[in-house]
Amino acid sequence: MTISPWFEVVCNVCLAAMFASAAMCLYRIVIGPNAADRAIAFDLLSIAFIGIICLLCVVWGTSWYFDAVWILTLVGFIGSAAIARYLEKGKVF
Amino acid sequence: MQIVLEIIAAIALLAGSFLVVVSAIGLIRLPDVFCRMHAAGKAGTLGITFMLLGTMVIFIETDRSVFFRGCLAVFFQFLTTPGATHLLARAAYIRDYPLSDRTAVDELKTFLPSMPDEIIGGQD
């Protein structure tokens, strides 16, 4: 389906906001004082990527890429849980 | 009909992206790791829920399967993100990461003693 021109402007504004928040997460990953800060910033970075995928699906008018959303959710959880277990126990498995 | 759907979706997408930006600003500015977990775990989850709702509203006439996939994504998001944040908070407290200067009381100290010396690997 085709979307209205004003709605495309709204989607571009939201895309700019999501890219700005992804840049802030990358800044926290670079300067983070310890490992838990970096893990939390990676969690929010995966959330920003999910939002970018949703907005690009809306702008391009296709739903082919929408499966990446819930797959990326589960992969992000596995990464955060593995980092937390490594910090707590000293090993992953 | 399409204009109504687009207005609803625009409100949801703007609210969601605003919440994610607020969460990222909190990730930059808050003082210690537990405050940053507070910012990223709550506002980020609500923001991405709003954005998924907006996408589902846009596709509800043309492609009906997006609705079910979006419901699945919202369910997984609410299931995983608070759990991951809780695991990371417990691990960070056990590893004795420093609290902020403005922390008034630390009630968890009597129940969960920090033990950074007993861990074999796990250097950050």
Backbone of each chain as ProteinMPNN parsed JSONL, in Angstrom:
{"seq_chain_A": "MTISPWFEVVCNVCLAAMFASAAMCLYRIVIGPNAADRAIAFDLLSIAFIGIICLLCVVWGTSWYFDAVWILTLVGFIGSAAIARYLEKGKVF", "coords_chain_A": {"N_chain_A": [[0.843, -1.19, 0.0], [0.336, 2.312, -0.552], [1.566, 5.171, 1.159], [0.587, 8.271, 2.718], [1.966, 11.564, 1.916], [2.503, 13.258, 4.191], [2.576, 11.392, 6.217], [4.805, 9.964, 5.534], [6.745, 11.881, 6.087], [6.494, 11.974, 8.882], [7.373, 9.385, 9.472], [10.031, 9.613, 8.648], [11.009, 11.471, 10.484], [10.771, 9.953, 12.839], [12.58, 7.927, 12.18], [14.987, 9.379, 12.174], [15.116, 10.033, 14.883], [15.4, 7.461, 15.998], [17.871, 6.688, 14.924], [19.476, 8.587, 16.187], [19.207, 7.78, 18.876], [20.383, 5.263, 18.691], [22.994, 6.041, 18.119], [23.638, 7.269, 20.548], [23.592, 5.027, 22.215], [25.773, 3.621, 21.16], [27.8, 5.368, 21.877], [27.734, 5.063, 24.67], [28.5, 2.39, 24.785], [31.132, 2.617, 23.941], [32.39, 4.33, 25.884], [31.731, 3.069, 28.251], [32.064, 2.312, 31.742], [32.279, -0.292, 32.813], [31.554, -3.84, 32.294], [28.821, -4.434, 32.538], [27.511, -2.056, 31.944], [28.013, -1.91, 29.218], [26.609, -4.144, 28.343], [23.95, -3.446, 28.943], [23.687, -1.215, 27.285], [23.921, -2.493, 24.839], [21.575, -3.959, 24.849], [19.615, -1.902, 24.68], [20.398, -0.966, 22.207], [19.693, -3.056, 20.497], [16.933, -2.802, 20.735], [16.575, -0.308, 19.505], [17.313, -0.993, 16.911], [15.237, -2.758, 16.269], [13.087, -0.962, 16.213], [13.907, 0.589, 13.999], [13.711, -1.31, 11.956], [10.921, -1.776, 11.961], [9.997, 0.812, 11.179], [11.141, 1.017, 8.629], [9.804, -1.032, 7.312], [7.245, 0.117, 7.28], [7.696, 2.414, 5.702], [8.642, 1.411, 3.24], [6.489, -0.118, 2.546], [6.208, -2.895, 2.704], [6.028, -6.204, 4.115], [8.002, -8.034, 4.375], [10.28, -8.02, 5.899], [9.512, -8.24, 8.484], [9.69, -10.422, 10.115], [12.189, -10.388, 11.202], [11.979, -8.91, 13.484], [10.927, -10.249, 15.853], [12.717, -12.326, 15.975], [15.115, -10.973, 16.414], [14.583, -9.947, 18.937], [14.632, -12.306, 20.551], [17.293, -13.149, 20.153], [18.737, -11.005, 21.227], [18.013, -11.267, 23.939], [19.24, -13.716, 24.573], [21.942, -13.041, 24.31], [22.25, -11.041, 26.342], [21.611, -12.552, 28.651], [23.644, -14.463, 28.597], [25.926, -12.848, 28.992], [25.362, -11.869, 31.563], [25.398, -14.239, 33.094], [28.015, -14.995, 32.735], [29.35, -12.91, 34.042], [28.468, -13.358, 36.635], [29.001, -16.031, 37.451], [31.447, -16.646, 36.317], [31.694, -18.376, 34.254], [30.053, -19.503, 31.251], [28.507, -21.814, 30.631]], "CA_chain_A": [[0.0, 0.0, 0.0], [1.084, 3.572, -0.562], [1.26, 5.994, 2.319], [0.462, 9.697, 2.412], [3.247, 12.282, 2.05], [2.758, 13.736, 5.562], [2.921, 10.251, 7.062], [6.21, 9.637, 5.248], [7.559, 12.841, 6.851], [6.473, 11.506, 10.277], [8.235, 8.209, 9.561], [11.434, 10.028, 8.562], [11.366, 12.075, 11.773], [10.965, 8.85, 13.788], [13.832, 7.254, 11.83], [16.094, 10.207, 12.653], [15.179, 9.883, 16.345], [15.934, 6.137, 16.326], [19.307, 6.686, 14.642], [20.139, 9.363, 17.238], [19.3, 6.966, 20.095], [21.387, 4.227, 18.444], [24.312, 6.665, 18.264], [23.903, 7.444, 21.983], [23.935, 3.709, 22.768], [27.14, 3.297, 20.764], [28.678, 6.189, 22.717], [27.828, 4.427, 25.987], [29.287, 1.162, 24.634], [32.545, 2.968, 23.827], [32.956, 4.909, 27.097], [31.175, 2.447, 29.446], [33.14, 2.004, 32.678], [32.462, -1.728, 33.035], [30.919, -4.708, 31.298], [27.358, -4.4, 32.634], [27.078, -0.88, 31.179], [28.034, -2.229, 27.787], [25.526, -5.09, 28.066], [22.698, -2.694, 28.94], [23.651, -0.394, 26.074], [23.65, -3.395, 23.713], [20.149, -4.284, 24.918], [18.869, -0.777, 24.112], [20.746, -0.872, 20.78], [18.835, -4.0, 19.761], [15.599, -2.203, 20.704], [16.59, 0.738, 18.473], [17.31, -1.646, 15.598], [13.885, -3.263, 16.03], [12.287, 0.188, 15.789], [14.302, 0.98, 12.645], [13.133, -2.295, 11.033], [9.484, -1.481, 11.864], [9.781, 2.021, 10.389], [11.457, 0.779, 7.217], [8.675, -1.799, 6.779], [6.142, 1.041, 7.004], [8.043, 3.331, 4.612], [8.74, 0.684, 1.986], [5.217, -0.742, 2.236], [6.322, -4.344, 2.605], [6.124, -6.876, 5.417], [8.941, -9.146, 4.236], [11.352, -7.965, 6.898], [8.945, -8.101, 9.834], [10.087, -11.577, 10.928], [13.438, -10.067, 11.886], [11.698, -8.221, 14.733], [10.881, -11.108, 17.048], [13.969, -13.094, 16.031], [16.125, -10.099, 17.037], [14.254, -9.895, 20.363], [15.129, -13.503, 21.251], [18.752, -13.181, 20.098], [19.213, -10.033, 22.201], [17.87, -11.811, 25.287], [20.254, -14.75, 24.799], [23.212, -12.357, 24.528], [22.292, -10.407, 27.669], [21.63, -13.587, 29.68], [24.972, -15.075, 28.608], [26.865, -11.908, 29.615], [25.068, -11.818, 32.997], [25.861, -15.473, 33.735], [29.479, -14.964, 32.737], [29.8, -11.994, 35.096], [28.112, -13.831, 37.972], [29.598, -17.316, 37.775], [32.773, -16.801, 35.762], [31.632, -19.209, 33.052], [28.734, -19.368, 30.638], [27.766, -23.055, 30.806]], "C_chain_A": [[0.875, 1.236, 0.0], [0.629, 4.439, 0.603], [1.256, 7.461, 1.906], [1.804, 10.397, 2.581], [3.527, 12.767, 3.467], [3.13, 12.576, 6.471], [4.345, 9.784, 6.782], [7.153, 10.592, 5.971], [7.634, 12.421, 8.316], [7.405, 10.315, 10.452], [9.706, 8.595, 9.475], [11.899, 10.693, 9.843], [11.629, 10.983, 12.814], [12.253, 8.089, 13.495], [15.042, 8.038, 12.31], [16.249, 10.078, 14.164], [15.777, 8.539, 16.717], [17.431, 6.052, 16.03], [20.069, 7.475, 15.692], [20.264, 8.535, 18.511], [20.285, 5.819, 19.906], [22.798, 4.788, 18.566], [24.65, 6.888, 19.723], [24.25, 6.116, 22.638], [25.356, 3.309, 22.392], [28.151, 4.102, 21.568], [28.832, 5.572, 24.1], [28.616, 3.124, 25.9], [30.778, 1.502, 24.586], [33.094, 3.423, 25.17], [32.561, 4.155, 28.351], [32.223, 2.01, 30.435], [33.326, 0.507, 32.897], [31.55, -2.521, 32.111], [29.405, -4.638, 31.348], [26.789, -3.18, 31.913], [27.007, -1.194, 29.697], [26.916, -3.199, 27.437], [24.175, -4.381, 28.015], [22.575, -1.83, 27.682], [23.398, -1.25, 24.837], [22.178, -3.786, 23.672], [19.313, -3.161, 24.286], [19.189, -0.582, 22.631], [19.926, -1.851, 19.954], [17.399, -3.484, 19.686], [15.518, -1.116, 19.622], [16.595, 0.122, 17.08], [15.939, -2.214, 15.266], [12.966, -2.127, 15.568], [12.61, 0.633, 14.373], [13.712, 0.008, 11.624], [11.634, -2.057, 10.855], [9.233, -0.268, 10.968], [10.104, 1.815, 8.922], [10.403, -0.093, 6.561], [7.52, -0.866, 6.422], [6.458, 1.909, 5.792], [8.064, 2.613, 3.281], [7.453, -0.052, 1.626], [5.264, -2.239, 2.073], [6.408, -4.945, 4.0], [7.096, -8.049, 5.359], [9.938, -9.198, 5.379], [10.828, -8.009, 8.316], [9.274, -9.295, 10.716], [11.361, -11.299, 11.715], [13.185, -9.46, 13.256], [11.727, -9.185, 15.913], [12.09, -12.029, 17.124], [15.053, -12.277, 16.74], [15.86, -9.937, 18.533], [14.852, -11.09, 21.111], [16.651, -13.557, 21.256], [19.354, -12.192, 21.096], [19.103, -10.538, 23.623], [18.94, -12.858, 25.569], [21.622, -14.11, 25.051], [23.319, -11.743, 25.905], [22.365, -11.445, 28.779], [22.992, -14.259, 29.753], [25.987, -14.16, 29.266], [26.645, -11.865, 31.125], [25.581, -13.06, 33.703], [27.379, -15.533, 33.776], [30.002, -14.043, 33.829], [29.563, -12.589, 36.469], [28.894, -15.082, 38.356], [31.02, -17.477, 37.251], [32.828, -17.726, 34.567], [30.212, -19.143, 32.503], [27.911, -20.623, 30.872], [28.247, -23.8, 32.042]], "O_chain_A": [[2.007, 1.216, 0.485], [-0.543, 4.435, 0.98], [1.836, 7.841, 0.889], [2.681, 9.906, 3.292], [4.671, 12.702, 3.917], [3.918, 12.75, 7.4], [5.021, 9.27, 7.674], [8.227, 10.19, 6.419], [8.697, 12.495, 8.931], [8.137, 10.227, 11.438], [10.545, 7.99, 10.142], [13.044, 10.513, 10.257], [12.589, 11.069, 13.58], [12.946, 7.654, 14.414], [16.012, 7.454, 12.795], [17.368, 10.02, 14.674], [16.579, 8.461, 17.649], [18.18, 5.426, 16.781], [21.181, 7.098, 16.062], [21.305, 8.571, 19.168], [20.961, 5.432, 20.859], [23.699, 4.107, 19.056], [25.803, 6.725, 20.122], [25.106, 6.069, 23.521], [26.071, 2.725, 23.206], [29.225, 3.603, 21.905], [29.933, 5.553, 24.65], [29.331, 2.779, 26.84], [31.599, 0.761, 25.127], [34.16, 2.961, 25.576], [32.996, 4.534, 29.438], [33.204, 1.384, 30.032], [34.45, 0.073, 33.148], [30.864, -1.958, 31.258], [28.753, -4.768, 30.312], [25.706, -3.254, 31.333], [26.068, -0.798, 29.007], [26.329, -3.101, 26.36], [23.349, -4.675, 27.151], [21.5, -1.725, 27.091], [22.745, -0.804, 23.894], [21.599, -3.93, 22.596], [18.426, -3.418, 23.472], [18.35, -0.087, 21.877], [19.507, -1.528, 18.843], [16.717, -3.702, 18.684], [14.519, -1.015, 18.911], [15.958, 0.647, 16.167], [15.513, -2.165, 14.112], [12.167, -2.302, 14.648], [11.712, 1.012, 13.62], [13.263, 0.424, 10.556], [11.124, -2.124, 9.737], [8.363, -0.307, 10.099], [9.427, 2.369, 8.056], [10.122, 0.075, 5.375], [6.886, -1.034, 5.38], [5.592, 2.124, 4.943], [7.561, 3.138, 2.287], [7.332, -0.562, 0.512], [4.431, -2.805, 1.365], [6.811, -4.275, 4.951], [7.03, -8.955, 6.189], [10.387, -10.271, 5.782], [11.595, -7.837, 9.263], [9.154, -9.206, 11.938], [11.592, -11.897, 12.766], [14.07, -9.484, 14.111], [12.469, -8.969, 16.871], [12.459, -12.474, 18.211], [15.81, -12.805, 17.555], [16.801, -9.805, 19.316], [15.489, -10.931, 22.153], [17.249, -13.964, 22.252], [20.36, -12.492, 21.739], [19.986, -10.279, 24.441], [19.493, -12.899, 26.668], [22.376, -14.576, 25.905], [24.341, -11.89, 26.576], [23.096, -11.255, 29.75], [23.457, -14.595, 30.843], [26.833, -14.632, 30.025], [27.608, -11.829, 31.891], [26.14, -12.961, 34.795], [27.964, -16.053, 34.726], [30.999, -14.362, 34.477], [30.356, -12.363, 37.383], [29.395, -15.177, 39.476], [31.736, -18.37, 37.706], [33.872, -17.859, 33.928], [29.281, -18.769, 33.216], [26.748, -20.533, 31.266], [27.735, -24.876, 32.353]]}, "seq_chain_B": "MQIVLEIIAAIALLAGSFLVVVSAIGLIRLPDVFCRMHAAGKAGTLGITFMLLGTMVIFIETDRSVFFRGCLAVFFQFLTTPGATHLLARAAYIRDYPLSDRTAVDELKTFLPSMPDEIIGGQD", "coords_chain_B": {"N_chain_B": [[-10.834, 5.955, 5.422], [-8.215, 5.136, 5.463], [-6.897, 7.438, 6.258], [-7.585, 7.724, 8.913], [-6.392, 5.456, 10.076], [-3.747, 6.146, 9.534], [-3.403, 8.429, 11.097], [-3.697, 7.388, 13.706], [-1.531, 5.581, 13.703], [0.592, 7.367, 13.332], [0.562, 8.837, 15.72], [1.173, 6.743, 17.536], [3.703, 5.916, 16.616], [5.239, 8.256, 16.937], [5.078, 8.615, 19.714], [6.35, 6.261, 20.583], [8.982, 6.512, 19.51], [9.773, 8.803, 20.811], [9.848, 7.867, 23.473], [11.921, 5.974, 23.283], [14.075, 7.621, 22.668], [14.197, 9.164, 25.004], [14.922, 7.137, 26.772], [17.483, 6.512, 25.786], [18.815, 8.919, 26.302], [18.704, 8.889, 29.069], [20.361, 6.693, 29.437], [22.778, 7.821, 28.757], [23.118, 9.921, 30.662], [22.614, 9.181, 33.356], [23.872, 8.332, 36.702], [25.062, 5.784, 37.761], [25.376, 2.17, 37.214], [23.052, 0.826, 37.89], [21.025, 2.741, 37.845], [21.113, 3.268, 35.134], [20.192, 0.847, 34.152], [17.585, 0.985, 35.066], [16.631, 3.049, 33.402], [16.93, 1.934, 30.807], [15.509, -0.456, 30.846], [12.762, -0.047, 31.337], [11.581, 2.274, 29.96], [12.476, 1.782, 27.377], [11.259, -0.686, 26.718], [8.5, 0.009, 26.764], [8.478, 1.95, 24.749], [9.218, 0.501, 22.405], [7.058, -1.176, 22.287], [4.987, 0.614, 21.671], [5.853, 1.372, 19.098], [5.67, -1.035, 17.672], [2.908, -1.394, 17.836], [2.026, 0.76, 16.253], [3.016, -0.032, 13.728], [1.537, -2.406, 13.355], [-1.031, -1.326, 13.166], [-0.87, 0.116, 10.767], [-0.539, -1.943, 8.862], [-2.926, -3.373, 9.007], [-5.037, -3.645, 7.227], [-4.03, -4.478, 4.755], [-2.152, -6.594, 5.037], [-2.65, -9.263, 6.89], [-1.139, -10.964, 8.442], [0.864, -9.595, 9.708], [-0.195, -8.601, 12.015], [-0.377, -10.832, 13.766], [2.302, -11.589, 13.924], [3.312, -9.252, 15.055], [2.009, -9.245, 17.546], [3.246, -11.493, 18.627], [5.884, -10.523, 18.754], [5.585, -8.436, 20.63], [4.85, -9.923, 22.882], [7.184, -11.513, 23.283], [8.975, -9.449, 23.758], [8.039, -8.303, 26.175], [8.476, -10.505, 27.723], [11.244, -10.985, 27.72], [12.981, -8.668, 28.021], [12.716, -7.357, 30.683], [13.545, -9.567, 32.208], [16.208, -10.004, 31.345], [17.342, -7.59, 32.17], [17.049, -7.81, 34.932], [18.676, -10.046, 35.503], [21.167, -8.979, 34.765], [21.395, -6.898, 36.61], [21.577, -8.279, 39.042], [23.964, -9.706, 38.604], [25.757, -7.564, 38.341], [25.598, -6.471, 40.904], [26.637, -8.534, 42.455], [29.213, -8.695, 41.454], [30.207, -6.417, 42.613], [30.098, -3.794, 41.562], [30.582, -0.245, 41.462], [28.424, 1.857, 43.41], [26.439, 4.877, 43.033], [27.431, 8.207, 44.15], [25.362, 9.469, 45.411], [23.782, 7.551, 46.569], [21.614, 6.594, 49.089], [20.807, 4.491, 50.913], [21.632, 1.046, 51.221], [20.012, -1.606, 50.992], [20.225, -4.213, 50.153], [22.586, -5.278, 50.907], [22.725, -6.846, 53.232], [21.455, -9.164, 52.496], [22.468, -10.166, 50.094], [25.535, -10.759, 49.794], [28.383, -9.253, 48.341], [30.738, -10.864, 46.273], [33.448, -10.657, 44.962], [35.921, -11.897, 44.969], [35.798, -14.634, 44.888], [35.385, -15.514, 42.394], [36.462, -17.136, 39.489], [37.171, -16.634, 36.697], [36.054, -14.174, 34.454], [36.784, -11.419, 34.136], [36.392, -7.93, 33.596]], "CA_chain_B": [[-10.439, 4.936, 6.391], [-6.76, 5.093, 5.556], [-6.394, 8.613, 6.974], [-7.748, 7.456, 10.349], [-5.335, 4.53, 10.453], [-2.456, 6.821, 9.515], [-3.305, 9.324, 12.26], [-3.431, 6.558, 14.892], [-0.176, 5.052, 13.602], [1.55, 8.456, 13.523], [0.635, 9.122, 17.164], [1.873, 5.651, 18.207], [5.127, 5.905, 16.253], [5.916, 9.394, 17.569], [5.216, 8.342, 21.159], [7.358, 5.226, 20.778], [10.34, 6.997, 19.272], [10.092, 9.734, 21.906], [10.237, 7.105, 24.669], [13.24, 5.356, 23.082], [15.087, 8.681, 22.776], [14.328, 9.477, 26.439], [15.671, 6.044, 27.366], [18.888, 6.638, 25.402], [19.374, 10.064, 27.039], [18.936, 8.394, 30.422], [21.537, 5.82, 29.389], [23.974, 8.663, 28.735], [23.293, 10.897, 31.73], [22.423, 8.72, 34.741], [25.214, 8.223, 37.295], [25.701, 4.478, 37.894], [24.893, 1.141, 36.3], [21.684, 0.412, 38.235], [20.141, 3.777, 37.308], [21.029, 3.094, 33.682], [19.291, -0.282, 33.926], [16.221, 1.509, 35.255], [16.219, 3.797, 32.207], [16.863, 1.133, 29.579], [14.596, -1.583, 30.939], [11.335, 0.305, 31.37], [11.148, 3.173, 28.887], [12.738, 1.151, 26.096], [10.225, -1.689, 26.458], [7.239, 0.674, 26.423], [8.627, 2.619, 23.456], [9.175, -0.436, 21.277], [5.686, -1.659, 22.208], [4.223, 1.602, 20.911], [6.227, 1.353, 17.683], [5.077, -2.242, 17.076], [1.468, -1.144, 17.686], [1.844, 1.606, 15.081], [3.226, -0.827, 12.514], [0.399, -3.305, 13.203], [-2.194, -0.545, 12.717], [-0.698, 0.438, 9.349], [-0.675, -3.116, 7.991], [-4.032, -4.235, 9.415], [-5.95, -3.899, 6.118], [-3.42, -5.113, 3.585], [-1.453, -7.833, 5.353], [-3.178, -9.608, 8.213], [-0.201, -11.762, 9.229], [1.7, -8.696, 10.49], [-0.821, -8.468, 13.336], [0.007, -11.957, 14.635], [3.743, -11.495, 14.185], [3.536, -8.155, 15.985], [1.612, -9.705, 18.887], [4.32, -12.386, 19.085], [7.042, -9.702, 19.104], [5.294, -7.729, 21.885], [4.904, -10.931, 23.944], [8.576, -11.842, 23.565], [9.648, -8.277, 24.333], [7.688, -8.198, 27.588], [8.993, -11.667, 28.441], [12.694, -11.102, 27.777], [13.779, -7.502, 28.409], [12.854, -7.219, 32.137], [14.336, -10.68, 32.738], [17.619, -9.758, 31.08], [17.783, -6.488, 33.02], [17.152, -8.31, 36.31], [19.879, -10.881, 35.576], [22.354, -8.128, 34.72], [21.494, -6.141, 37.864], [22.089, -9.2, 40.07], [25.368, -9.978, 38.32], [26.542, -6.362, 38.629], [25.707, -6.288, 42.355], [27.537, -9.556, 42.989], [30.576, -8.317, 41.082], [30.58, -5.255, 43.413], [30.279, -2.582, 40.778], [30.385, 0.875, 42.396], [27.175, 2.616, 43.424], [26.626, 6.316, 42.867], [27.725, 8.942, 45.387], [24.119, 9.933, 46.032], [23.01, 6.432, 47.089], [21.398, 6.85, 50.518], [20.776, 3.271, 51.708], [21.87, -0.148, 50.423], [19.346, -2.64, 51.783], [20.524, -5.549, 49.639], [23.904, -5.712, 51.382], [22.599, -7.891, 54.246], [20.9, -10.398, 51.932], [23.233, -10.658, 48.96], [26.889, -10.197, 49.933], [29.169, -9.249, 47.109], [31.851, -11.808, 46.385], [34.248, -10.571, 43.743], [37.181, -12.628, 45.036], [35.621, -16.07, 44.725], [35.121, -15.839, 40.997], [37.714, -17.563, 38.877], [37.441, -15.82, 35.516], [35.082, -13.109, 34.436], [37.258, -10.045, 34.294], [35.762, -7.059, 32.615]], "C_chain_B": [[-8.924, 4.917, 6.58], [-6.216, 6.273, 6.355], [-6.515, 8.408, 8.483], [-6.651, 6.528, 10.847], [-3.979, 5.221, 10.495], [-2.305, 7.781, 10.679], [-2.993, 8.521, 13.524], [-1.99, 6.049, 14.88], [0.869, 6.136, 13.813], [1.694, 8.8, 14.995], [1.44, 8.033, 17.881], [3.365, 5.661, 17.888], [5.878, 7.059, 16.884], [6.104, 9.167, 19.059], [6.306, 7.311, 21.418], [8.766, 5.722, 20.567], [10.751, 8.024, 20.314], [10.545, 8.972, 23.152], [11.608, 6.458, 24.503], [14.345, 6.406, 23.187], [15.291, 9.085, 24.233], [15.15, 8.401, 27.149], [17.163, 6.136, 27.028], [19.552, 7.81, 26.114], [19.64, 9.674, 28.493], [20.138, 7.482, 30.496], [22.823, 6.632, 29.366], [24.177, 9.357, 30.08], [23.213, 10.352, 33.137], [23.741, 8.256, 35.358], [25.811, 6.824, 37.36], [24.916, 3.411, 37.142], [23.449, 0.735, 36.616], [20.665, 1.448, 37.771], [20.005, 3.637, 35.801], [20.164, 1.9, 33.332], [17.839, 0.128, 34.091], [15.742, 2.233, 34.009], [15.998, 2.871, 31.021], [15.804, 0.049, 29.657], [13.137, -1.209, 30.82], [10.907, 1.124, 30.169], [11.392, 2.562, 27.513], [11.683, 0.125, 25.735], [8.909, -1.047, 26.05], [7.31, 1.35, 25.062], [8.544, 1.656, 22.29], [7.797, -1.069, 21.175], [4.806, -0.688, 21.425], [4.567, 1.549, 19.429], [5.663, 0.12, 16.986], [3.574, -2.073, 16.89], [1.187, -0.27, 16.467], [2.01, 0.848, 13.778], [2.062, -1.786, 12.265], [-0.837, -2.571, 12.705], [-2.081, -0.206, 11.234], [-0.998, -0.762, 8.463], [-1.957, -3.897, 8.219], [-5.024, -4.489, 8.283], [-5.312, -4.709, 4.995], [-2.824, -6.477, 3.903], [-1.8, -8.24, 6.78], [-2.157, -10.365, 9.062], [0.717, -10.885, 10.076], [1.143, -8.528, 11.9], [-0.365, -9.588, 14.276], [1.494, -11.924, 14.961], [4.062, -10.359, 15.154], [3.129, -8.507, 17.398], [2.674, -10.628, 19.476], [5.541, -11.588, 19.524], [6.811, -8.956, 20.412], [5.38, -8.692, 23.069], [6.349, -11.278, 24.303], [9.31, -10.671, 24.202], [9.33, -8.141, 25.817], [8.234, -9.366, 28.387], [10.493, -11.557, 28.677], [13.397, -9.885, 28.37], [13.838, -7.272, 29.925], [13.651, -8.356, 32.767], [15.823, -10.473, 32.548], [18.155, -8.638, 31.962], [17.953, -6.942, 34.462], [18.397, -9.175, 36.491], [21.142, -10.025, 35.602], [22.514, -7.326, 36.003], [22.05, -7.027, 38.977], [23.577, -9.488, 39.871], [26.241, -8.778, 38.652], [26.662, -6.129, 40.127], [26.675, -7.306, 42.947], [28.982, -9.234, 42.647], [31.058, -7.046, 41.764], [30.943, -4.05, 42.544], [29.905, -1.377, 41.629], [29.016, 1.524, 42.258], [27.486, 4.099, 43.262], [26.936, 6.986, 44.212], [26.457, 9.317, 46.128], [23.263, 8.786, 46.549], [22.876, 6.566, 48.603], [21.516, 5.562, 51.321], [20.909, 2.079, 50.755], [21.302, -1.339, 51.188], [19.715, -4.048, 51.349], [21.815, -6.124, 50.222], [23.804, -6.839, 52.404], [22.11, -9.209, 53.661], [21.787, -11.006, 50.855], [24.649, -10.097, 49.04], [27.65, -10.291, 48.627], [30.406, -10.121, 47.299], [32.722, -11.746, 45.147], [35.493, -11.438, 43.769], [37.026, -14.11, 44.735], [35.444, -16.483, 43.274], [36.434, -16.094, 40.282], [38.053, -16.666, 37.692], [36.624, -14.551, 35.581], [35.621, -11.727, 34.691], [36.642, -9.179, 33.22], [36.779, -6.118, 31.984]], "O_chain_B": [[-8.417, 4.715, 7.683], [-5.206, 6.146, 7.047], [-5.659, 8.858, 9.245], [-6.051, 6.764, 11.896], [-3.156, 4.936, 11.365], [-1.204, 7.943, 11.205], [-2.139, 8.911, 14.319], [-1.306, 6.076, 15.903], [1.918, 5.876, 14.402], [2.804, 9.029, 15.477], [2.282, 8.335, 18.725], [4.195, 5.444, 18.77], [7.017, 6.893, 17.323], [7.158, 9.483, 19.612], [7.095, 7.456, 22.353], [9.661, 5.4, 21.349], [11.925, 8.118, 20.67], [11.504, 9.371, 23.812], [12.38, 6.391, 25.459], [15.419, 6.131, 23.722], [16.422, 9.323, 24.658], [15.969, 8.706, 28.015], [18.01, 5.871, 27.881], [20.72, 7.72, 26.493], [20.65, 10.064, 29.079], [20.863, 7.483, 31.491], [23.846, 6.192, 29.892], [25.296, 9.382, 30.591], [23.705, 11.004, 34.057], [24.64, 7.83, 34.634], [26.99, 6.671, 37.038], [23.906, 3.711, 36.504], [22.705, 0.345, 35.716], [19.565, 1.089, 37.351], [18.929, 3.856, 35.245], [19.467, 1.925, 32.318], [16.968, -0.325, 33.349], [14.596, 2.067, 33.592], [15.003, 2.998, 30.308], [15.247, -0.334, 28.629], [12.348, -1.97, 30.261], [9.992, 0.74, 29.44], [10.615, 2.788, 26.585], [11.249, 0.058, 24.585], [8.267, -1.497, 25.101], [6.34, 1.337, 24.305], [7.881, 1.942, 21.293], [7.392, -1.466, 20.083], [3.981, -1.106, 20.614], [3.678, 1.665, 18.585], [5.224, 0.205, 15.839], [3.017, -2.55, 15.902], [0.232, -0.517, 15.729], [1.248, 1.051, 12.832], [1.639, -1.971, 11.124], [-1.609, -3.116, 11.917], [-3.08, -0.235, 10.516], [-1.642, -0.618, 7.424], [-2.09, -4.995, 7.68], [-5.788, -5.452, 8.354], [-5.975, -5.528, 4.359], [-2.976, -7.417, 3.122], [-1.316, -7.651, 7.747], [-2.292, -10.405, 10.285], [1.29, -11.36, 11.055], [1.893, -8.339, 12.858], [-0.013, -9.338, 15.429], [1.908, -12.185, 16.091], [4.97, -10.477, 15.977], [3.805, -8.126, 18.353], [2.972, -10.562, 20.669], [6.169, -11.912, 20.531], [7.728, -8.844, 21.226], [5.907, -8.343, 24.126], [6.703, -11.332, 25.481], [10.159, -10.859, 25.074], [10.223, -7.896, 26.628], [8.437, -9.248, 29.596], [10.98, -11.987, 29.723], [14.33, -10.05, 29.155], [14.927, -7.009, 30.435], [14.356, -8.143, 33.753], [16.616, -10.726, 33.455], [19.284, -8.713, 32.448], [18.886, -6.516, 35.143], [19.095, -9.062, 37.499], [22.072, -10.3, 36.36], [23.638, -7.092, 36.448], [22.891, -6.589, 39.762], [24.352, -9.513, 40.827], [27.34, -8.938, 39.184], [27.694, -5.648, 40.595], [27.449, -6.975, 43.845], [29.88, -9.472, 43.454], [32.19, -6.621, 41.534], [31.955, -3.384, 42.763], [28.991, -1.474, 42.448], [28.511, 1.719, 41.153], [28.64, 4.521, 43.342], [26.727, 6.398, 45.272], [26.476, 9.468, 47.349], [22.117, 9.014, 46.935], [23.874, 6.642, 49.319], [22.246, 5.526, 52.312], [20.38, 2.09, 49.644], [22.017, -2.002, 51.939], [19.531, -4.991, 52.118], [22.105, -7.309, 50.056], [24.682, -7.7, 52.457], [22.321, -10.265, 54.258], [21.85, -12.228, 50.719], [24.941, -9.072, 48.425], [27.565, -11.285, 47.906], [31.034, -10.109, 48.357], [32.736, -12.689, 44.357], [36.078, -11.701, 42.718], [37.994, -14.778, 44.372], [35.363, -17.673, 42.966], [37.401, -15.351, 40.453], [39.097, -16.014, 37.68], [36.512, -13.925, 36.635], [34.988, -10.935, 35.389], [36.402, -9.618, 32.095], [36.422, -5.307, 31.129]]}, "name": "protein", "num_of_chains": 2, "seq": "MTISPWFEVVCNVCLAAMFASAAMCLYRIVIGPNAADRAIAFDLLSIAFIGIICLLCVVWGTSWYFDAVWILTLVGFIGSAAIARYLEKGKVFMQIVLEIIAAIALLAGSFLVVVSAIGLIRLPDVFCRMHAAGKAGTLGITFMLLGTMVIFIETDRSVFFRGCLAVFFQFLTTPGATHLLARAAYIRDYPLSDRTAVDELKTFLPSMPDEIIGGQD"}
